[in-house]
């Protein structure tokens, strides 16, 4: 891993945090999680739907419950801002092999809603894809080999194939550190994946020295696939920064534009972060402070883009921008 330290970062002026932030907090959820974050959000059958991650513990004592207690919650909305949280979690997976399911990402393809997710197992971390009709049951279509995660699906077939972004975690072959990059694979049927190729490497991003990977599922525009990614830097001088004894990482969100017909080709990428931790709910009082992780992006008919992101691994937030500004940011701030 590079020894360089990334300095102060600020969000792009084209993006605005919503005045209602956080739009979902632990206190909004009736079954008592300590953290709700990293949600997948989509428009499905006339409603906004959110599937969010629940982690449990005691925020006042800084205690996190065992991983097997993690589950997924469900909420619906008419406007994408005010959410009706359902009374029970919608999915928990814990058995002799699986420890937990978490970090959902929602993509609507045709008439069905697909959910990418991460699974901790006793033999490695795996990425999965499931399909659901009603969010009360999920049919698992595929699970990756260890170790892979942060998968997101494109919302339509490209060249006859389903396409996903992903972040493999090759510790041994990347120098024994968590230096991870963003990759792309395709599939004829959502079950068998291959043709994998590197899309964006850590060393390509000036404000990352640890890892980069997918954020929200890409959104189609007339100029290309608008794509969010997460970027992580480590500063060894950082202190506690949350509940843990030491949290030295910072997560930001970047944005790039991929070719419509060949999404392995980056058309443009903003040189600076789109979103960097600045607001109090992103920098103070959370489980892991200075964390922004985008999990949902919706392009409205008006041109407004809603970006849903987890903040400080504790709450779910919303930021907005106009699609034209985001495209301009990618194309005029292009990094080749």
C-alpha positions as CSV (number, residue, x, y, z in Angstrom):
1,X,0.0,0.0,0.0
2,X,1.2,3.5,-0.8
3,X,2.6,5.5,2.1
4,X,1.1,8.8,0.9
5,X,-1.6,10.5,2.9
6,X,-4.7,12.0,1.3
7,X,-5.3,15.5,2.7
8,X,-8.7,17.3,3.3
9,X,-11.5,16.4,0.9
10,X,-14.7,18.3,0.1
11,X,-17.8,17.4,-1.8
12,X,-18.6,18.7,-5.3
13,X,-20.6,21.9,-5.4
14,X,-23.1,20.3,-7.8
15,X,-24.5,18.0,-5.1
16,X,-26.7,19.0,-2.2
17,X,-27.4,17.0,1.0
18,X,-31.1,16.8,1.7
19,X,-32.4,18.9,4.6
20,X,-34.2,15.9,6.1
21,X,-31.0,14.0,6.6
22,X,-30.6,11.4,8.0
23,X,-33.7,10.1,6.2
24,X,-33.5,6.8,8.2
25,X,-32.0,6.4,11.7
26,X,-32.1,3.6,14.2
27,X,-34.9,5.3,16.1
28,X,-37.1,5.0,13.0
29,X,-36.9,1.2,13.1
30,X,-39.3,-0.5,15.5
31,X,-37.2,-3.6,16.3
32,X,-34.3,-1.7,17.8
33,X,-31.1,-1.9,15.7
34,X,-28.1,0.3,16.7
35,X,-27.2,1.1,13.1
36,X,-29.2,1.3,9.8
37,X,-27.1,2.0,6.7
38,X,-25.8,0.9,3.3
39,X,-29.3,0.5,1.8
40,X,-30.3,-0.5,-1.7
41,X,-33.0,1.8,-3.1
42,X,-35.1,1.5,-6.3
43,X,-38.4,2.4,-7.8
44,X,-40.5,-0.7,-8.1
45,X,-44.2,-1.1,-9.0
46,X,-45.0,2.5,-8.3
47,X,-43.2,2.9,-5.0
48,X,-39.8,3.7,-3.8
49,X,-38.4,0.7,-1.9
50,X,-35.5,0.5,0.4
51,X,-33.8,-2.6,1.8
52,X,-31.3,-1.5,4.5
53,X,-28.8,-3.2,6.7
54,X,-29.5,-3.6,10.4
55,X,-26.6,-4.0,12.9
56,X,-27.3,-4.3,16.6
57,X,-25.5,-3.3,19.8
58,X,-25.4,-0.5,22.4
59,X,-24.3,2.8,20.9
60,X,-23.9,4.4,24.4
61,X,-21.4,1.7,25.5
62,X,-19.8,1.3,22.1
63,X,-20.7,-2.4,21.9
64,X,-21.6,-4.2,18.7
65,X,-23.6,-7.4,18.8
66,X,-22.2,-10.6,17.2
67,X,-22.3,-10.6,13.4
68,X,-24.9,-13.3,13.2
69,X,-27.5,-10.8,14.5
70,X,-27.2,-8.6,11.4
71,X,-30.3,-8.7,9.1
72,X,-32.0,-6.6,6.4
73,X,-34.9,-4.2,6.9
74,X,-37.6,-3.0,4.5
75,X,-39.2,0.4,4.0
76,X,-41.5,2.0,1.3
77,X,-42.0,5.6,0.3
78,X,-44.2,7.7,-2.0
79,X,-41.6,10.4,-2.5
80,X,-38.2,8.8,-1.7
81,X,-37.8,11.0,1.4
82,X,-40.3,9.9,4.0
83,X,-40.2,6.2,4.7
84,X,-42.7,3.7,6.0
85,X,-40.6,1.1,7.8
86,X,-42.0,-2.3,8.0
87,X,-42.5,-3.9,11.4
88,X,-40.1,-6.8,10.9
89,X,-36.8,-7.4,9.1
90,X,-37.3,-8.8,5.6
91,X,-34.4,-11.2,5.5
92,X,-31.9,-12.9,7.9
93,X,-29.6,-15.7,6.9
94,X,-27.7,-17.6,9.6
95,X,-27.0,-21.3,9.6
96,X,-24.1,-23.8,10.0
97,X,-22.2,-22.2,7.1
98,X,-23.7,-18.6,6.7
99,X,-23.0,-16.1,9.4
100,X,-24.9,-13.1,8.0
101,X,-26.3,-11.4,4.9
102,X,-25.8,-7.6,4.5
103,X,-25.1,-4.6,2.3
104,X,-28.1,-4.9,-0.2
105,X,-28.1,-3.3,-3.7
106,X,-31.4,-3.2,-5.7
107,X,-31.7,-3.2,-9.5
108,X,-35.0,-3.5,-11.4
109,X,-34.6,-5.4,-14.7
110,X,-37.8,-5.8,-16.6
111,X,-40.6,-6.7,-14.2
112,X,-38.4,-8.1,-11.4
113,X,-36.3,-6.7,-8.6
114,X,-32.8,-8.2,-8.1
115,X,-30.8,-7.8,-5.0
116,X,-27.0,-8.1,-4.8
117,X,-25.7,-8.7,-1.3
118,X,-22.7,-9.7,0.8
119,X,-22.6,-12.9,2.8
120,X,-20.1,-13.7,5.5
121,X,-19.6,-17.5,5.7
122,X,-17.3,-19.7,7.8
123,X,-15.2,-20.2,4.7
124,X,-14.9,-16.7,3.3
125,X,-16.8,-13.6,2.2
126,X,-19.1,-14.1,-0.8
127,X,-21.2,-11.9,-3.0
128,X,-24.7,-13.0,-4.0
129,X,-27.6,-12.2,-6.3
130,X,-31.2,-12.9,-5.4
131,X,-34.5,-12.1,-7.0
132,X,-37.7,-11.2,-5.2
133,X,-41.3,-10.4,-6.1
134,X,-42.5,-9.0,-2.8
135,X,-39.4,-8.5,-0.5
136,X,-40.8,-11.2,1.9
137,X,-38.8,-14.0,0.3
138,X,-35.6,-14.0,-1.8
139,X,-34.5,-16.7,-4.3
140,X,-30.7,-16.8,-4.4
141,X,-29.5,-17.1,-8.0
142,X,-25.8,-17.2,-7.5
143,X,-23.0,-16.9,-4.9
144,X,-19.4,-16.0,-5.8
145,X,-16.3,-17.8,-4.7
146,X,-14.6,-16.1,-1.7
147,X,-13.6,-13.4,-1.5
148,X,-15.8,-10.9,-3.5
149,X,-18.3,-8.3,-2.5
150,X,-19.9,-4.9,-3.3
151,X,-21.6,-6.3,-6.4
152,X,-24.1,-4.2,-8.4
153,X,-26.0,-5.1,-11.5
154,X,-26.6,-2.9,-14.6
155,X,-30.4,-2.5,-15.1
156,X,-30.5,-4.1,-18.5
157,X,-28.6,-6.6,-20.6
158,X,-25.7,-5.2,-22.6
159,X,-24.7,-7.1,-25.8
160,X,-27.0,-9.8,-24.7
161,X,-25.3,-10.3,-21.3
162,X,-26.0,-9.3,-17.8
163,X,-23.2,-7.2,-16.4
164,X,-22.1,-6.5,-12.9
165,X,-19.5,-4.5,-11.1
166,X,-17.7,-6.0,-8.1
167,X,-14.7,-5.7,-5.8
168,X,-12.7,-8.9,-5.3
169,X,-10.5,-9.0,-2.2
170,X,-7.1,-10.6,-3.2
171,X,-5.0,-10.0,-0.1
172,X,-2.2,-12.4,-0.8
173,X,-1.6,-11.3,-4.4
174,X,-1.9,-7.6,-3.7
175,X,0.9,-7.5,-1.2
176,X,-0.8,-8.8,1.9
177,X,-2.9,-5.6,2.4
178,X,-6.5,-4.7,1.7
179,X,-5.7,-3.0,-1.6
180,X,-8.7,-3.7,-3.7
181,X,-9.9,-2.6,-7.1
182,X,-13.2,-2.4,-9.1
183,X,-13.8,-5.2,-11.6
184,X,-16.5,-6.1,-14.1
185,X,-17.9,-9.5,-15.1
186,X,-20.8,-10.6,-17.3
187,X,-23.2,-13.5,-17.4
188,X,-25.7,-15.1,-19.8
189,X,-28.2,-16.0,-17.0
190,X,-27.3,-14.2,-13.7
191,X,-25.9,-17.6,-12.4
192,X,-22.6,-18.2,-14.2
193,X,-20.2,-15.2,-14.3
194,X,-17.0,-14.7,-16.3
195,X,-15.1,-12.5,-18.8
196,X,-13.8,-10.6,-15.7
197,X,-11.7,-7.5,-16.3
198,X,-10.3,-4.7,-14.2
199,X,-12.3,-1.4,-14.6
200,X,-10.8,1.0,-12.0
201,X,-7.7,0.5,-9.9
202,X,-6.8,2.1,-6.6
203,X,-3.8,3.8,-8.1
204,X,-6.0,5.5,-10.7
205,X,-7.8,7.5,-8.0
206,X,-5.9,10.4,-6.5
207,X,-7.9,10.4,-3.3
208,X,-7.6,6.7,-2.6
209,X,-4.7,4.7,-1.2
210,X,-6.5,1.6,0.1
211,X,-9.4,0.5,-2.1
212,X,-12.0,1.4,-4.7
213,X,-15.2,-0.5,-5.6
214,X,-18.8,-0.2,-6.8
215,X,-21.3,2.1,-5.1
216,X,-24.9,2.3,-6.4
217,X,-26.0,0.4,-9.4
218,X,-25.3,2.4,-12.6
219,X,-28.0,4.6,-14.1
220,X,-28.5,4.9,-17.9
221,X,-28.3,8.3,-19.6
222,X,-28.1,9.3,-23.2
223,X,-24.4,9.9,-22.8
224,X,-23.4,6.8,-20.9
225,X,-23.8,4.8,-17.7
226,X,-23.6,7.2,-14.8
227,X,-21.7,5.2,-12.1
228,X,-20.9,5.8,-8.5
229,X,-17.9,4.2,-6.7
230,X,-16.5,4.2,-3.2
231,X,-12.9,5.2,-2.6
232,X,-11.0,4.6,0.6
233,X,-7.9,6.2,2.1
234,X,-6.0,5.3,5.2
235,X,-4.2,7.8,7.4
236,X,-2.2,6.0,10.2
237,X,-2.4,9.2,12.3
238,X,-6.2,9.0,12.7
239,X,-7.5,8.1,16.1
240,X,-10.6,6.5,17.5
241,X,-13.1,8.0,15.1
242,X,-16.1,6.0,16.3
243,X,-16.9,3.1,18.6
244,X,-13.8,1.0,17.8
245,X,-10.5,1.5,19.5
246,X,-9.0,2.7,16.2
247,X,-10.6,3.7,12.8
248,X,-8.1,5.1,10.4
249,X,-10.0,4.9,7.1
250,X,-12.1,7.5,5.3
251,X,-14.8,6.5,2.7
252,X,-15.8,8.9,-0.1
253,X,-17.8,8.6,-3.2
254,X,-16.6,9.3,-6.7
255,X,-18.4,9.3,-10.0
256,X,-17.6,8.2,-13.6
257,X,-19.3,7.6,-16.9
258,X,-19.1,4.3,-18.8
259,X,-19.8,3.7,-22.5
260,X,-23.3,2.5,-23.1
261,X,-22.4,-0.3,-25.5
262,X,-19.1,-1.2,-23.9
263,X,-19.2,-0.4,-20.2
264,X,-15.7,-1.6,-19.6
265,X,-14.6,1.7,-21.3
266,X,-14.5,4.7,-19.0
267,X,-15.7,7.8,-21.0
268,X,-15.0,10.2,-18.2
269,X,-14.4,10.5,-14.5
270,X,-14.5,13.4,-12.1
271,X,-11.1,14.2,-10.8
272,X,-12.3,15.0,-7.2
273,X,-14.8,13.2,-5.0
274,X,-18.5,13.7,-5.5
275,X,-19.3,13.2,-1.8
276,X,-16.8,13.5,1.1
277,X,-17.6,13.3,4.8
278,X,-18.5,16.8,6.0
279,X,-21.9,16.9,7.8
280,X,-22.0,16.1,11.5
281,X,-24.0,12.8,10.9
282,X,-21.0,11.7,8.6
283,X,-18.1,12.8,10.8
284,X,-19.2,12.5,14.5
285,X,-21.0,10.1,16.8
286,X,-21.2,7.2,14.5
287,X,-20.0,3.6,14.6
288,X,-17.3,4.5,12.1
289,X,-16.9,8.2,11.4
290,X,-15.9,9.7,8.1
291,X,-17.7,7.1,6.1
292,X,-19.9,7.7,3.0
293,X,-21.1,4.7,1.1
294,X,-23.5,5.1,-1.8
295,X,-25.9,2.2,-2.4
296,X,-28.8,3.6,-4.4
297,X,-29.2,6.1,-7.3
298,X,-32.4,7.1,-9.0
299,X,-32.8,9.3,-12.0
300,X,-36.1,11.1,-12.0
301,X,-38.0,12.3,-15.0
302,X,-37.2,15.9,-14.0
303,X,-33.5,15.2,-14.3
304,X,-33.0,15.2,-10.6
305,X,-30.7,12.4,-9.4
306,X,-31.4,11.0,-5.9
307,X,-28.3,9.4,-4.3
308,X,-28.8,7.3,-1.2
309,X,-25.8,6.6,1.0
310,X,-24.9,5.2,4.4
311,X,-23.2,7.7,6.7
312,X,-20.8,6.8,9.5
313,X,-22.0,3.2,9.2
314,X,-24.9,4.3,11.4
315,X,-27.7,6.2,9.4
316,X,-29.0,6.4,5.9
317,X,-28.9,9.7,4.0
318,X,-29.9,11.4,0.7
319,X,-28.2,13.8,-1.6
320,X,-29.4,15.2,-4.9
321,X,-28.0,16.7,-8.0
322,X,-29.1,17.3,-11.6
323,X,-28.1,14.7,-14.1
324,X,-26.7,17.3,-16.5
325,X,-24.3,18.6,-13.8
326,X,-23.2,15.1,-13.0
327,X,-22.5,14.3,-16.7
328,X,-20.6,17.6,-17.0
329,X,-18.6,16.8,-14.0
330,X,-17.6,13.5,-15.5
331,X,-16.9,14.8,-19.0
332,X,-15.3,18.1,-18.2
333,X,-13.4,16.9,-15.2
334,X,-12.2,13.9,-17.1
335,X,-9.2,11.9,-15.9
336,X,-7.7,9.8,-18.7
